[in-house]
Amino acid sequence: MKTSQPRYTTCPGSLPVERTAAKALFTLLLAAALPLLCSGCIVIPLAGLVGETDYSEQVIEKGDGLFAGKLAVIELSGVLSSEAGGFLFTSTDNSVSGLRAQLDLAAEDSGVLGVLLKISSPGGEVTACDNLYHEIKKFRAETGKPIVAYIENIGASGGLYAAMGADAVMSHPTAIVGSIGVIMQSMDLSRAIAAFGVEMDPIKSGKMKDLNSPWRSITKDERQVLQKLVDDMFQRFVDVVDSGREKLDREKVLALADGRVFSGVEAARAGLVDKTGYIEDAVSELTSRLDGAQRKPTLIRYTRSAGKGANIYTQGGAKTARENSITLRLDGFNSSAGLYYLWKPGL
């Protein structure tokens, strides 16, 4: 009896595998091309493709022996947000959950004697900045461990707001500091769309339901509502700076709170920071605040590549614990509505 011979010698199931691989490659190429075609944030789940790692302790600079203690260096950088970010195969915490996770590690480790908070941020979302400030103050109150904030490159608006929760604030002489204030972006595209014969006609439950819509001009009553909101957040910012700067009374804070920025040297003269110096000076300042410290502490930092270890600030539906994703964010085109403690020239 004749038997038919196979026309190929590849392993069974190889064709579906090839198709799967090709599909995955196409998805990655499409993900890379999409930012050129549109703006905003795109999230593509990659559950199971990327391994998870928790925070690990990395020694930055060794101290004087095993019993000298440790100082945790925690970075606060970029635009501060309550939304998680990341790029390609990485998944990261949002600004608040990331800081909280690292402060928790520093609190639980009896060997950590204090925290150096390195800031390089123009600020960000009002609520994110306020939560950062809250967590820094809470860490100090609950642990008794000092925190010194060091503005390395930029500590403007919400970056300065968060720093006010520390025991002391230092800045690099050439850092950009200040921009006390609030901004809400508003855009009127009504004449542009009218030129194309387009008219927006929303169906809404109240006259202000489409408040600050870019498709029509803002009314006088609407402007008053939004201005009141901005003013309330501004007063909160002033309160925080007034509370965090013992050498400044409220009137002096208000005089500096017109949105202007200062160099680190000018900020020190104005009283917004305690002093200027380099990173080693900030370490020395923190060490001087340790009880009975006679040896040079070891400098450490916490690192991790994936978003494992959720806390109360980690978002449940985004790049959180045990979830991996590709996140493509074009911050320059981010048009999310909201209030910002943010210094962004040209915004």
MOTA-V872373 format. One record per backbone hydrogen bond with DSSP energy under -1.0 kcal/mol. CO is the residue of the C=O (numbers start at 1). NH is the residue of the N-H. Records with the same first field share a line. If there is no record, write none. Layout:
CO->NH  NH
This chain:
11->14
13->17
14->18
15->19
16->20
17->21
18->22
19->23
20->24
21->25
22->26
23->27
24->28
25->29
26->30
27->31
28->32
29->33
30->34
33->36
34->37  38
40->330
42->328
44->326
46->49
56->303
58->301
61->299
63->65
69->298
70->113
71->300
72->116
74->118
76->120
80->125
81->95
85->92
87->90
94->98
95->99
96->100
97->101
98->102
99->103
100->104
101->105
102->106
103->107
104->108
105->109
109->112
111->70
114->72
115->148
116->74
117->150
118->76
119->152
120->78
121->156
122->343
123->80
124->341
125->129
126->130
127->131
128->132
129->133
130->134
131->135
132->136
133->137
134->138
135->139
136->140
137->141
138->142
139->143
140->144
146->115
147->167  168
148->117
149->170
150->119
151->172
153->176
154->121
155->178
156->159
157->161
158->162
159->163
160->164
162->165
163->166
168->149
169->274
170->151
171->277
172->175
173->265
176->155
177->262
178->157
183->340
189->193
190->194
191->195
193->198
194->197
206->209
208->211
210->213
214->189
219->223
220->224
221->225
222->226
223->227
224->228
225->229
226->230
227->231
228->232
229->233
230->234
231->235
232->236
233->237
234->238
235->239
236->240
237->241
238->242
239->243
240->244
241->245
245->248
249->253
250->254
251->255
252->256
260->179
262->177
263->267
264->268
265->269
266->270
267->271  272  273
275->171
278->282
279->283
280->284
281->285
282->286
283->287
284->288
286->289
287->290
290->293
296->64
298->71
299->60  61
300->73
301->58
303->56
305->91
306->308
311->314
318->320
320->323
324->46
326->44
328->42
330->333
331->334
339->126
340->183  342
341->124  158
344->347
